[in-house]
Amino acid sequence: MTGLDTFFTPKSVAVIGASTSPEKLGYAVVKNLLDGGYANKGLVYPINPNAADILGFKAYPSVFEVPDPIDLAVIVIPYPHVPEALRTCGQKGIPSAIVISAGFREAGKEGLERELELIQICHEYNLRLIGPNCLGVIDSFTPLNASFAAGTPPSGPMAFMSQSGALGTAVLDIALAGRLGLSKFVSLGNKADVSEIDLLKTWVKDEHSKVILIYSEGMPSGQEFIRVAREVTCEKPVVAIKSGVTQAGSRAVSSHTGSLAGSEQAYQAAFQQAGILRADSMESLFDMALALGYQPPL
């Protein structure tokens, strides 16, 4: 596998911080892997030094004890332990990791230092990272639910990425209510590594994703985003909604995920240059997506 494939079609998933307690996020992630159908096709390895098994899966004290290769690690442990856990993933040769844990850039200076350490580890081991401070990843066609969402949405033509976990949860609630179908769902969190640009490059080649939806709180690599998005919109439609375009909104976004939100004029120009359709509300985002998702792009 190459690129970001192991985030969406992994042959095996380790959950670092898997729990026997239904109140813990580590339990919810393992349960979603089970209930979402992934366990019928892939291998699940709960990582917990104090448990023999979790939800019927044999538990291991560390990824080093797992006898087989691991494609994807989902890390859901307290933030002080995340860097070391990520390092063990690199040493194990795991190519992809999702860090659900919060307590990084969004938490201030010390959190930013912790996040920079994660980035350094990723570079050292050639490891790709989604997060930290995120909800997780879902691919409804694999099927894979590597998140702590309330359930797995029905399959459909829309691939959705969001920097906001709360907004992502709202979208999943709409999907679970049967109002729309999703091919892929990614909660980007702080975007320490994988960004909208990476997902655009990956999803343009995905046969199940007919339209790409973006909820963004900040685009630090504006010129590259425009270049990539322009290529993608020649292949399939991209619809985006941008938060934080007012002064109050920008402050809220910065405190939420540590993003620096650009001006309204800059984003409007960027979207126009890239051929991205701009939605001004969540309702219009889905209306446009529904119209585009079931017919070929113009």
N, C-alpha and C positions, 0 to 999 in steps of 0.2 A: 504493500500500500504506500501511497505517496501523499504529500500535502496534508490536508486535514481529514482524509478519509477515515482515519481511526477514531475520530470524534463521532462519526455517524454510522459506520459499519464495522465496529470492532469485533474481533473474534472472541475477545475476553475482556472483562471489566473487573477491576479491583476497587472496592469501596473502603478507603482508609478512614476509619472512624465509624465503621458499621456498628450498630448498636442492637441490643436485645430489647431495648425500651421503646415502646410505641410513641413515646413523647419526644424522642430524639430525632433530629434530622437524618442521622446515620441509619436509622431504622427505615425512615420514609424512602430514602434512596434505594435501599435494597428491595423494599416492598414494590416500588415502582418498576424496578428491573424484572421482578417476578410477575406482577400483575399485568404489566404492559406487554408481556409475551417474549421479552428478550431471552429469558432463561430457556426457552424452547429451542433456541438457535445458537446462543453463545454461552460462554462459561462465566460464572459469577463467583468472585472471590472476596468475601467479607474479610476485612483486616481488623482484628480486635484481639489483643493479647490475653483478654480475660474471658473469652467465650469459646466454646467448643464448636457451636454451630449457630447460625442465625437464619431464621425462616427456612430451615431445611438445607442450607448451604454450609459446608464445612468452613469454619473460620480459621484464619491463620494469624500468628502473632505479628508478622511483617510481610512485606512483598517479597523479601528474600527467601521466605519459607515456601512460597508458591512454586511448585515444581515446573510449571509451564510458563511460556512467554505471556506477557500481559500487554494488550494493545492500548487500553485506556484506564487511567486511575481517576477516581472521583474522591477528592479530599474534603472531608467535612469534620474537622477537628478544631480545637481552640487555636487562635492565630499564632501564639508563641511557638507552637510546634509545627506549623505549616512548612517553614523553610527546610527543616530537617527531613520532613516527610517527602517533600518534593525532591530533595537531593537523593533520597533512597530510590525514588522512581527513576531518576536519571541513571543511577548506578545499576539498577535492574535492567535498564534498556527499554523502559516504557516510553513510547514516542509521544503520547498525548496525556494531558492532565487537565481536569476541571477542578478549580479551587472554589468551592462554595463559601468557605469561611470568610467572614468579614473581619475588619480591624486593620485595614491597610491604608492606602492613600486617602480614602474618605475619612479616616480618623485623625488626620493631622500629620505633623512632621515626623513623629516616630513611626506612624503607620506607613508613610511614604518610604522611609528607610527600609522597612520590612519588605515593601513591594519591590523596591530596587534590588533587594537581595534575591527575590524570586526571579526577576528578570535575568540577573547574573547567572543563576543556576540553570535557567532555560538555555542560555547561550552556551554555557559550559558543556551541557549534555545534549545539545541539539534537540531539545524537548519543546513541544508546542503547548501553550497554556491558554485556557479560557478562564476568565475571572482575573483576580479573586472577587469576592463580594458579589456572587451571582446566584441565580436560581438553578442553572444547569442546562442540559442539552436534551432535545427530543428529536428523534427521527421516526415518524409514524410508519414508514414503509419497511424499516429494518426488521422488526420494530425495536426501538430503543428509547427508554425513558430514564435517562441518567440525570434526574432532577428530584427535587422534593415537592413538586407540584401535586395538586390534589388528585390528579389522574392523567391518563393519556388521551390526548385529543383525537378525534376521528381523522383519517387520512384525507388529504385534499391537495389542491394545486398551489397553495400559498406557503412560501418560506418566509418566516418572520424572525427578525433580529431586533433586540432591544437592549439598550444600556440600562434601562430601569427594570429591576426585578418586580417592583410593584405593578408597573404597567404590563409587564409580561404575564403576571398572574391574572390580571384582568382580561387579557387577551385569551389566555387558556380557559378561563371561566366561560367566556363567550363561545369558544370552540367546543367545550365540554357540554354546553347547552344545546349543541347541534346547529348553531347558527353559521359556522364556517369550518372548513377542513384545512388542516395544516400538513405540509410535507415535512418541514423542518422548523424547529424552534430553538433559538439560541439566546440565552440571557448573557450578555457580554460583560456585565459588571464593570470593573475598573479598566478593562482593556489593557492589562499589563503587557500582553503579547498579541493574541488574536484580536483583530479589529474588523470593522465593517468591510474594509478593503479586502481582507483575506476571505471573508465569507462571500463577497461578491464574486471573486475569482473562482471559488469552489462551486457556488450555486448556479452560475451561468452554465455549467456543464451537467447539472443535475436534471435528468429527464422527468423527475416527479414534480419539480418546482417550475410552475408556469409563470408565476409572478413573484417578485421579491418585495417584501415590505420592510421598511426601516423606521425604527423610532430612535432618534439620536439625541444625545445631550451634549455632543461636542465632537468636532472632526479636527484633530490636531494636524493631520497630513492632508491639507486641503487640495493641493495640486495633484497629488497622486490619486486621491479619491476621485477627483473629476476625471482624470485620465482613464482610470479603471472603469468607473461607472459609465463613461461614454461608450466604451467597448461593450459593456454588458447590455446597455439599453438598446444596442443594435440587434441583440439576440432575443431579449425578453424584457417586458416592462418592469420598471422599478418605481415603487411609490414610497414616498418618505414623508414623515412628519417630524418637525424639529421643535424641541422644547426649549425653554429658557431664552426666548427672543426678547422678552422684556427685561428691564433691570432687575425687578423682583424675581422673575423666573430664573435669570442667570445666577443670582445668589443662591436660590434653592438648589439648582443643579450642581453648583460647585460644592455645596455642603453634602450632597447626596452621594456622588461618586468621584468627587475630586476633579471634575471636568472644568475646563474653562470654555464657556459658551461664547460663540462669536456673534457678530451683529446680525440683525435680520437681513440687512441689505447684502451682506457677504454670503449668507446661506442661500438667499433667493437667487443670486447670481450664479453660485456654484451649482445649484440644482438645474438651473436653466442650461448652463454650459454642458452639463453631463447628460441632459435629456431625461432627467428624473422628474416624474410627476409629483407635484407638491400637494399634500393634503393639509387642510387647516384645522382638522379635528379628527378624533379617532373614528367618529361615525363616517366621515367622508373618506378616510383611509380605507375602511372596509368596503364601503360602497364602490369605490374605484377598483379595489382588489377583486371584488366579486364580479364586476363587469369585465375585468381583464383576464381573470383566472380561467374562465371557461370559453375563451375564444382566442384565436391567434392575435399577436400584437399587430397594430396597424403599421 
